Amino acid sequence: MLNIRFEDLVNISNKLISAGYNVRRHCCEYYIGNLEKFICVVAVFPRWKEIRVYTLTKDTLPKDISEILREIAEKYSMKLIIRSIKSKS
């Protein structure tokens, strides 16, 4: 199993907060938003070597969020998967 340092998991939250986002973290899941809406949910799966991002808006994922996540994915040789959850309305 791939071990991600606890400090790196906390650092993801800190970088997102510094970039101006609201972040709620539970273990390896991050709920990211701004003052108006949720933007995405991020799940880090160390065992599968994946970081999965599910966008919750019709907009593309903000570049600063993807850069922060890409940095940690590259550090641990993980695959970064970004998917959009589209509304049925």
Secondary structure, DSSP 4 states (H G I P E B T S, - for coil): -PPPPHHHHHHHHHHHHHTT-EEEEETTEEEEE-SS-EEEEEEEETTTTEEEEEE-SSSPPPHHHHHHHHHHHHHTT-EEEEEE-----
